[in-house]
């Protein structure tokens, strides 16, 4: 049986002449062919056309040369054919060592001039008898479907992560081929593979040159496939891991005995519960069946990305800071199994901060881009190459693939004056932020100008929504704001719109089943910093913006507005988001929105109780309502909510615990006492944190009227104590 559908011919541009010879020979044999110079339509999105042609082809012929093997675009076509279970036949045009993932595939040798006729006869025979060959090749791997899903998942992720031109044409640059260098002493010396000492150098007292690697794959193999991959932010760690993961999937697709690739996104590991790596991976998104058994048996290639994203030290017990801290990154390192192939990525500085070494065979670091690499990436932009070569600072700053791709994108579309301004920026971070800003605005402009496209959010609103999401993520790994995921409730109805827009604009990807992830941590940090700057520079405007999104009744909204006017310019930066959480908490507080609880209109006394234990709040509420006719009681669970209500309602008595979420009791009282309008409100501390220091601070600094141990005082005695402050009768 012969191939029924067209035959796809894949090659590096330097071999176009031979590709046309192959095409013509296939036509002689009666086969239909797909060759890019014949089929690609002017103005079309070529990547989609190529993808469609590969998926529908009957066979793929890959013209094998050393240059083709170095081209990610070419080898991606070959991998697609293999994964889609097409007949793939390498045609060796020049003598070269095939990539390890193609070693199991029989090639046809076209490298010897005199044997061309014999080689074409072999090709015709292979095509005419392909059914038997494919049938033999597809012995069922129990993980066949998983491998296909993982391959597609990696491809979708990579296509979103890579920054490309706005032009959909053939000038898209090849991914930068990154280089690596070994890092001695970075992994546990008991496990590290040391370079064999040459006695000739030792006797001569000469330092032996360190082994150098041509690429990552060579280094990974040298270290027996248990490697720590280090790099600076934007150096390409995740891209390198995913590209190797994709190669490993292709290898396993052809050889059922090859290790099973399993992808692990380290930030999803629960550092508090500390599950084993096998248990964690078995419950991860997209995990293969029986993955725990596969890992425990040492039959996997574990691709573990983002050790640095676990963040730095955390409290052992958030409720009891005195119990100390732990480093989640160290806990993860301690869980790494000794019986699997492993690729682990981490930022250089984060790994140094851990103070412990991974039990791996070696460490390598991604090197800064060389002049040759930069020029190869920018070969279609000679003016940009000349600019970088003429400016030493610019050359030094553009040393990572991320910044280089952002710069190439920005320069392509910038007005001349803005291009000149890039050279006047003072440092690398300022340049990076400017490039990301331009990328965001250009992508928004480009997409919004397309026919029948209408975005629901303005660019400013998109910044605000992605900013709060980014800031929450930064805080989750020890960032610069006191944040809580609860804050996302403010934006909950807008966030899906913002995420959908961000996906379309290529600002992020869906990493797991539904989790949005920015295309890079530097992009996330950019949005977070812009958000923080907005909060600090225009906090009252920001608070008013939030107020629009709070589902409050009209009367309650008026009270919140009063609180914003009262506190808006006085809240410290580190407490501002906690204050916002107090506004969010008002959604759950039943306020008398007619204003009867305000000091100037109410005819009863008001107690405001700040306590994070609901049992206490419920007991106090019931007892107050039972005993007093003219005493109103409001209980809140956070200091921030208490601060908001105190400024709005001017209570007659405030009861506060010390240890509650967000603003703690001492900080809340400090704010209250800083206001002339609330300096004389009686404040009573009711807490289990009865230390001498807390009592001294409460009485001396904040003039509380009493400080009580809630674990010892009886309810009846407590009610007797507060009665004088209410000046009412039962």
C-alpha positions in Angstrom: 0.0 0.0 0.0 1.3 3.5 -0.9 1.0 6.7 1.1 -2.4 8.2 0.4 -2.1 11.8 1.5 0.5 14.4 0.5 4.2 14.0 1.5 5.5 16.9 3.6 9.1 17.9 2.8 11.0 19.5 5.7 14.4 21.1 5.3 16.6 24.0 6.2 16.6 26.8 3.6 20.2 26.1 2.6 19.0 22.7 1.2 16.1 24.1 -1.0 17.7 22.9 -4.2 17.9 19.3 -2.9 14.3 19.6 -1.5 13.0 20.5 -5.0 14.9 17.5 -6.5 13.1 15.2 -3.9 9.8 16.9 -4.7 10.2 16.3 -8.5 11.1 12.7 -7.9 8.0 12.1 -5.8 5.9 13.7 -8.5 7.4 11.2 -11.0 6.3 8.4 -8.7 2.7 9.8 -8.6 2.8 11.3 -5.1 1.4 14.6 -4.1 3.8 16.8 -2.1 3.8 19.8 0.2 6.8 22.1 0.0 6.7 25.5 1.6 7.9 27.4 -1.6 4.9 25.8 -3.5 2.2 25.9 -0.9 2.6 28.9 1.5 0.2 31.7 0.7 1.5 35.3 0.7 0.2 37.2 3.8 -1.0 34.1 5.6 0.1 33.0 9.0 2.7 30.5 7.9 2.9 28.6 11.2 -0.8 27.6 11.0 -0.4 26.5 7.3 2.6 24.4 8.2 0.9 22.9 11.2 -2.2 22.0 9.2 0.0 20.4 6.4 1.8 18.3 8.9 -1.3 17.0 10.6 -2.9 16.0 7.3 0.2 14.5 5.6 0.7 10.9 4.9 4.5 11.0 5.5 7.2 13.5 6.3 10.7 13.5 4.7 13.3 15.4 6.8 16.5 16.5 5.0 19.1 15.7 7.6 22.0 18.1 7.9 24.0 19.6 10.8 22.2 23.0 10.2 18.8 21.3 10.2 19.5 19.7 13.5 20.4 23.1 15.0 17.1 24.6 13.7 14.3 24.4 16.2 11.8 25.3 13.5 12.9 22.3 11.4 13.2 19.7 14.1 9.8 20.8 15.5 8.3 19.8 12.2 10.0 16.4 12.4 8.8 16.0 16.0 5.2 16.9 15.0 5.2 14.2 12.4 6.5 11.6 14.8 4.0 12.6 17.5 1.1 12.5 15.1 2.3 9.0 14.1 3.1 9.9 10.5 5.7 8.0 8.6 8.9 10.0 9.1 12.0 9.3 7.0 15.2 11.2 7.5 17.2 11.8 4.3 20.8 12.2 5.3 22.1 14.9 2.9 25.4 15.3 4.7 27.3 13.1 7.2 26.3 14.2 10.7 25.5 12.6 14.1 21.7 12.5 14.5 20.1 14.0 17.6 19.6 11.4 20.3 15.9 11.4 19.9 16.2 10.3 16.2 18.7 7.5 16.8 16.0 4.8 16.7 14.8 6.0 13.2 16.3 4.4 10.1 17.6 7.1 7.7 18.3 6.9 4.0 21.9 8.0 3.1 22.0 10.6 0.3 25.4 11.9 1.4 27.4 9.9 -1.2 27.1 11.3 -4.7 27.4 8.0 -6.5 24.7 6.3 -4.4 21.9 8.8 -5.1 20.0 6.4 -7.4 20.2 3.6 -4.8 19.0 6.0 -2.1 16.0 7.1 -4.2 15.1 3.4 -4.7 15.2 2.8 -1.0 12.9 5.9 -0.5 10.4 4.6 -3.0 10.3 1.2 -1.4 9.8 2.7 2.1 6.9 4.8 0.8 5.3 2.0 -1.1 5.4 -0.4 1.9 4.8 2.1 4.7 1.8 0.3 6.2 3.8 -2.6 7.5 6.5 -0.2 8.9 4.0 2.0 10.7 2.2 -1.0 12.1 5.5 -2.3 13.5 6.4 1.1 15.0 3.2 1.6 16.8 3.4 -1.1 19.4 1.1 0.3 22.0 2.8 2.3 24.7 0.4 2.4 27.7 1.3 6.1 27.9 0.6 6.9 24.3 -2.3 9.3 24.9 -0.5 11.0 27.8 2.6 11.6 25.6 0.4 13.2 22.9 -1.3 15.4 25.5 2.0 16.4 27.1 3.5 17.2 23.7 0.6 19.4 22.7 0.6 21.1 26.2 4.3 22.0 25.9 3.8 23.3 22.4 0.9 25.5 23.4 2.9 26.8 26.3 6.1 27.5 24.3 4.1 29.3 21.5 2.7 31.6 24.1 5.9 32.1 26.1 8.0 33.2 23.1 7.9 36.9 22.1 7.5 37.2 18.4 7.0 39.9 15.8 3.7 41.5 15.0 4.3 40.4 11.4 3.0 37.0 10.5 5.6 36.1 7.9 8.6 34.0 7.2 11.0 36.5 8.9 10.2 35.1 12.4 13.6 34.5 14.0 14.8 31.1 15.2 14.8 30.6 19.0 18.2 31.6 20.3 20.4 28.4 20.8 21.5 28.9 24.4 24.9 27.8 25.7 25.7 26.5 29.1 28.8 26.2 31.4 29.4 23.9 34.3 29.2 25.1 37.9 31.4 23.2 40.2 30.5 22.8 43.9 26.8 23.7 43.4 25.5 20.3 44.1 26.1 17.9 47.0 29.8 16.8 46.7 28.7 13.2 47.6 26.8 13.0 44.4 28.6 15.4 42.1 30.3 14.0 39.0 33.8 15.4 39.1 36.0 15.9 36.1 38.6 13.2 35.8 42.1 14.6 36.6 44.6 14.3 33.8 47.9 13.4 35.4 49.8 15.3 32.8 48.3 18.6 33.9 48.7 17.6 37.6 52.4 16.8 37.3 53.0 19.9 35.4 51.2 22.1 37.9 48.9 23.5 35.2 45.2 24.1 35.8 43.2 21.6 33.8 40.7 23.3 31.5 37.1 22.6 32.5 35.1 20.4 30.2 33.0 22.6 27.8 29.6 21.6 26.4 28.3 22.5 23.0 24.7 22.6 24.2 22.4 21.7 27.1 21.7 18.1 25.8 25.4 17.3 25.9 25.7 18.6 29.4 22.7 16.7 30.6 24.0 13.5 29.2 27.5 14.1 30.7 26.0 14.5 34.2 24.1 11.2 33.8 20.7 13.0 33.4 20.5 14.4 37.0 21.2 18.1 36.6 20.5 21.4 38.3 20.0 24.2 35.7 20.7 27.7 36.9 20.2 31.0 35.3 19.6 34.7 35.8 16.0 36.0 35.4 15.0 35.9 31.7 18.0 33.6 30.8 15.7 30.9 29.4 15.6 28.2 32.1 11.9 27.3 31.6 12.2 27.4 27.8 15.3 25.2 28.0 13.5 22.7 30.3 10.4 22.6 28.1 12.4 22.2 24.9 14.2 19.3 26.4 11.0 17.9 27.8 9.5 18.0 24.3 12.6 16.1 22.9 12.2 13.5 25.7 8.5 13.0 24.8 9.5 12.4 21.1 12.2 10.0 22.2 9.8 8.0 24.4 7.2 8.0 21.6 9.6 5.9 19.6 11.1 3.8 22.4 8.9 2.4 25.1 11.9 1.7 27.2 13.0 5.3 27.4 12.2 7.1 30.7 8.7 8.6 31.0 8.8 12.4 31.0 6.8 14.0 33.8 6.5 17.7 34.2 6.4 19.2 37.7 5.6 22.9 38.3 7.3 23.4 41.7 5.3 26.3 43.0 2.3 23.9 43.2 4.1 21.7 45.7 2.7 22.2 49.2 5.7 23.1 51.4 3.6 22.9 54.6 2.4 19.3 54.0 5.6 18.2 52.3 4.3 15.4 50.2 6.8 13.1 48.5 7.7 14.1 44.9 5.9 10.9 43.6 2.7 11.7 45.6 2.7 15.3 44.5 3.3 14.5 40.8 0.5 11.9 40.9 -2.0 14.6 41.8 -0.6 17.3 39.5 -2.4 18.6 36.4 -2.0 16.2 33.4 -0.2 13.5 35.5 0.0 10.1 33.7 -1.7 7.1 35.2 0.3 5.2 37.8 2.8 8.0 37.9 3.5 7.5 41.6 4.5 3.9 40.9 6.6 5.0 37.9 8.5 7.6 40.0 9.0 5.2 42.9 10.4 2.6 40.5 12.9 5.1 39.0 11.4 4.9 35.5 10.8 8.7 35.0 12.5 11.8 33.7 11.3 14.4 36.2 11.3 17.9 34.8 11.0 20.2 37.8 10.6 23.8 37.0 10.8 26.9 39.2 12.4 26.1 42.6 12.9 29.8 43.2 9.1 30.4 42.9 8.5 28.6 46.2 9.7 31.9 47.8 11.9 32.4 50.8 11.3 31.7 54.5 7.8 31.1 55.8 6.4 30.9 59.4 6.1 27.4 60.7 2.9 28.5 62.4 1.4 31.9 61.2 -0.6 32.0 64.5 2.6 31.6 66.6 5.5 33.5 65.0 7.7 32.5 68.0 7.8 28.9 66.6 10.3 30.1 63.9 10.5 29.8 60.1 11.4 27.3 57.4 12.7 27.6 53.8 10.3 25.8 51.4 13.0 25.5 48.8 15.1 23.5 51.2 12.2 21.3 52.0 11.7 20.6 48.3 15.4 19.7 47.8 15.2 17.2 50.6 12.3 15.4 48.8 14.1 14.9 45.5 14.4 11.1 44.8 17.7 9.5 44.1 16.4 6.9 41.6 15.1 9.0 38.6 16.5 11.2 35.9 16.0 14.8 37.0 16.2 18.3 35.5 15.7 21.0 38.2 15.7 24.7 37.4 16.3 27.7 39.7 17.5 31.3 39.7 21.1 31.6 40.6 20.6 34.0 43.6 17.7 32.0 45.0 19.8 28.8 44.9 22.7 30.5 46.7 20.3 31.8 49.4 19.1 28.3 50.3 22.5 27.4 51.7 22.2 23.7 50.9 23.0 21.6 47.8 20.8 19.3 45.7 21.6 15.6 45.5 22.3 15.7 41.8 25.2 14.8 39.6 26.0 18.2 38.3 25.0 21.9 37.9 25.2 24.0 34.8 24.3 27.7 34.2 22.9 29.3 31.1 25.5 31.8 29.8 24.7 35.4 28.8 24.1 35.8 25.1 27.2 36.3 23.0 27.5 38.8 20.2 27.3 36.0 17.7 24.0 34.8 19.2 22.5 38.3 19.3 23.5 38.9 15.7 22.0 35.5 14.6 18.7 36.3 16.3 18.6 39.8 14.8 19.8 38.9 11.3 16.7 40.4 9.7 17.2 43.8 11.5 20.7 45.0 10.5 20.1 48.6 11.9 19.3 47.1 15.3 22.5 45.0 15.2 24.5 48.2 14.4 22.8 50.0 17.2 23.7 47.4 19.8 27.3 47.1 18.6 27.7 50.8 18.9 26.4 51.1 22.5 28.3 49.1 25.2 25.7 49.6 27.8 22.9 48.3 25.5 25.0 45.3 24.6 25.6 44.5 28.3 21.9 44.9 29.2 20.5 42.7 26.4 22.3 39.6 27.6 19.2 37.4 28.1 16.8 36.0 25.5 13.8 37.6 27.2 15.1 41.2 27.1 16.6 40.7 23.6 13.2 39.5 22.2 11.4 42.4 24.0 13.9 44.8 22.5 13.6 43.5 19.0 9.8 43.6 19.2 9.8 47.2 20.6 12.4 48.6 18.1 10.4 47.2 15.2 7.4 49.4 16.0 8.8 52.4 17.9 8.8 56.0 16.6 12.3 57.3 16.0 12.2 59.6 19.0 11.3 56.8 21.4 14.1 54.7 19.9 16.5 57.5 20.8 15.1 57.7 24.3 15.9 54.0 24.9 19.6 54.9 24.7 19.1 57.5 27.4 17.7 55.2 30.1 19.9 54.9 33.2 19.9 51.2 33.9 18.8 47.7 32.8 15.7 47.6 35.0 14.4 50.9 33.5 15.1 49.6 30.0 13.3 46.4 30.8 10.2 48.1 32.2 10.1 50.5 29.2 10.3 47.5 26.8 7.6 45.6 28.6 5.4 48.7 28.6 5.8 49.1 24.9 5.1 45.4 24.3 1.9 45.7 26.3 0.6 48.8 24.6 1.6 47.6 21.1 -0.1 44.2 21.6 -3.2 46.0 22.8 -3.2 48.4 19.9 -2.5 45.7 17.4 -5.3 43.4 18.5 -7.9 46.1 19.2 -7.5 47.4 15.6 -8.4 44.1 14.1 -11.9 43.8 12.5 -14.7 42.7 14.8 -12.5 42.9 17.9 -13.9 44.8 20.9 -12.2 44.6 24.3 -14.4 44.9 27.4 -11.6 46.6 29.4 -9.6 49.6 28.7 -5.8 49.4 28.8 -5.9 51.1 32.2 -8.4 48.7 33.6 -6.4 45.8 32.2 -3.3 47.1 34.1 -5.3 47.4 37.3 -6.8 43.9 37.1 -3.6 42.1 36.1 -1.7 44.3 38.6 -3.7 43.1 41.5 -3.3 39.4 40.4 0.4 39.9 40.0 0.8 41.7 43.3 -1.0 38.8 45.1 1.3 36.3 43.5 4.4 38.4 44.5 3.2 38.5 48.1 2.6 34.7 48.1 6.4 34.3 47.7 7.4 36.9 50.2 7.0 40.1 48.2 6.7 43.7 49.1 3.0 44.1 49.9 0.9 42.7 52.6 -1.6 41.0 50.4 -4.2 38.3 50.6 -5.9 36.3 47.8 -9.1 37.6 49.4 -8.4 40.9 47.7 -9.2 39.3 44.4 -12.9 39.4 45.5 -12.8 43.1 44.6 -12.0 42.2 41.0 -13.7 38.9 40.8 -16.2 39.9 38.1 -13.5 41.6 36.0 -10.7 39.2 36.4 -12.0 36.6 33.9 -12.2 39.3 31.3 -8.7 40.5 32.1 -7.3 37.0 31.9 -9.0 36.3 28.6 -7.6 39.5 27.2 -4.1 38.7 28.6 -4.2 35.3 26.9 -5.2 36.9 23.5 -2.5 39.6 23.9 0.2 37.0 24.8 0.8 38.3 28.3 0.3 34.9 29.8 -0.7 31.3 29.4 -2.9 28.7 31.0 -0.3 26.7 32.9 -2.6 24.0 34.4 -6.2 23.2 33.9 -7.4 26.8 34.7 -4.5 28.6 36.3 -3.3 31.7 34.5 0.4 32.3 34.5 2.3 35.4 33.2 4.6 34.6 30.3 7.5 35.4 32.6 8.1 36.4 36.2 9.7 39.6 35.1 6.4 40.5 33.3 4.4 39.6 36.4 6.7 41.7 38.6 6.3 44.6 36.2 2.5 44.5 36.5 2.8 44.2 40.3 5.1 47.2 40.6 2.9 49.3 38.4 0.0 48.4 40.6 1.9 49.3 43.8 3.1 52.6 42.3 -0.5 53.5 41.4 -1.7 52.7 44.9 1.1 54.8 46.5 0.8 57.7 44.2 -3.0 58.0 44.0 -4.4 56.0 46.9 -7.6 58.0 47.3 -8.4 57.5 43.6 -7.5 53.8 43.9 -9.8 53.4 46.9 -12.6 55.2 45.1 -12.0 52.8 42.2 -12.4 49.8 44.5 -15.5 51.3 46.0 -17.2 51.1 42.6 -16.8 47.3 42.7 -18.0 46.7 46.2 -21.6 45.4 46.2 -22.9 47.7 49.0 -26.2 49.3 49.6 -26.3 53.0 48.9 -26.2 54.0 52.6 -23.3 51.6 53.4 -21.4 52.9 50.3 -21.7 56.4 51.7 -20.3 55.3 55.0 -17.4 53.6 53.2 -16.7 56.8 51.2 -16.5 58.7 54.5 -13.9 56.2 55.8 -11.9 56.5 52.6 -11.9 60.3 53.0 -10.9 59.9 56.6 -8.1 57.4 56.2 -7.2 57.5 52.5 -4.1 59.7 52.8 -2.9 58.5 56.2 -2.7 54.7 55.8 0.9 53.6 55.5 1.9 51.8 52.2 2.5 48.5 54.0 -1.0 48.6 55.5 -3.0 49.9 52.5 -4.0 46.6 51.0 -5.1 45.3 54.4 -7.2 48.4 54.7 -8.8 47.6 51.4 -9.5 44.1 52.7 -11.4 45.8 55.5 -13.6 47.4 52.8 -14.1 44.0 51.2 -15.2 42.6 54.6 -18.0 45.0 54.7 -19.8 42.9 52.2 -20.4 40.4 55.0 -21.4 42.9 57.7 -25.0 43.7 58.2 -25.0 47.5 58.5 -28.0 49.7 59.2 -27.6 51.7 56.0 -30.1 54.3 57.1 -27.3 55.8 59.2 -28.9 55.1 62.6 -25.6 53.6 63.8 -23.7 56.8 63.2 -22.7 58.7 66.3 -24.7 61.8 65.5 -28.0 60.1 64.8 -28.1 56.9 66.9 -30.1 56.8 70.2 -28.1 53.8 71.7 -24.6 53.0 72.7 -22.4 51.1 70.2 -19.8 48.4 70.9 -17.3 47.5 68.2 -15.6 44.2 68.8 -12.5 43.1 66.8 -12.0 39.4 67.2 -11.0 36.7 64.8 -12.7 33.8 66.7 -16.3 33.7 65.6 -17.4 31.8 68.8 -16.4 34.9 70.9 -18.3 37.2 68.6 -21.4 35.1 68.6 -21.4 34.7 72.4 -20.9 38.5 72.9 -23.6 39.4 70.4 -26.2 37.1 72.0 -25.4 38.3 75.5 -25.4 42.0 74.7 -28.7 41.7 72.8 -30.2 39.7 75.7 -29.1 42.1 78.5 -29.2 45.5 77.0 -32.1 47.3 75.2 -30.1 50.3 74.1 -26.7 48.8 73.2 -25.9 47.9 69.6 -23.1 45.5 68.9 -21.0 44.9 65.8 -18.3 42.2 65.6 -15.7 42.0 62.9 -12.9 39.5 62.3 -10.1 41.7 61.1 -8.3 44.8 62.3 -8.8 46.4 58.9 -12.5 46.1 59.0 -12.5 47.4 62.6 -10.5 50.4 61.5 -13.0 51.1 58.7 -16.0 50.8 61.0 -14.4 52.8 63.8 -13.9 55.8 61.5 -17.4 55.5 60.1 -19.4 54.9 63.3 -17.4 56.3 66.2 -18.3 53.6 68.7 -18.7 54.2 72.4 -16.4 51.2 73.3 -13.9 49.2 71.3 -13.0 45.7 72.3 -10.0 44.3 70.5 -7.9 41.1 70.4 -4.2 41.4 69.4 -3.7 38.5 67.0 -6.1 38.8 64.1 -5.4 38.7 60.4 -4.2 41.7 58.4 -3.7 44.6 60.7 -3.0 43.2 64.1 -4.6 44.7 67.2 -1.7 46.9 68.2 -1.4 48.4 64.7 -5.2 49.0 64.5 -5.2 50.8 67.9 -2.1 52.8 66.9 -4.1 54.2 63.9 -7.1 54.9 66.1 -5.1 56.8 68.6 -3.4 58.8 65.8 -6.8 60.4 65.0 -7.9 63.3 67.1 -11.5 62.2 66.6 -10.9 58.8 68.2 -8.3 59.5 70.8 -10.8 59.4 73.6 -12.8 56.3 72.7 -12.3 53.7 75.4 -10.4 50.7 74.1 -10.3 47.4 76.1 -7.9 44.6 75.1 -9.4 41.1 75.4 -6.7 38.6 74.3 -4.8 35.4 74.9 -1.5 37.2 74.2 -1.0 38.6 77.7 2.7 39.2 77.7 4.4 41.8 79.8 5.5 43.7 76.7 2.0 43.7 75.2 0.5 45.0 78.4 3.1 47.7 78.7 2.6 48.9 75.2 -1.2 48.8 75.5 -1.3 50.9 78.7 1.7 53.2 78.1 1.5 53.9 74.3 -2.2 53.5 73.6 -3.9 54.3 76.9 -6.2 51.3 76.9 -8.7 51.2 79.8 -8.1 47.5 80.6 -6.1 44.5 79.4 -7.8 41.1 80.0 -6.9 37.5 79.5 -9.8 36.0 77.6 -8.8 32.5 78.7 -9.3 33.3 82.3 -12.0 35.9 82.8 -15.6 34.8 83.2 -18.2 36.2 80.9 -20.3 37.6 83.8 -17.3 39.4 85.2 -16.4 40.8 81.8 -19.9 42.2 81.2 -19.7 43.9 84.7 -16.4 45.5 83.6 -17.7 47.0 80.4 -21.0 48.3 81.9 -19.6 51.6 83.1 -18.5 52.6 79.6 -22.0 52.0 78.2 -23.9 54.2 80.8 -27.1 52.3 80.3 -29.3 50.0 82.3 -30.4 46.4 81.8 
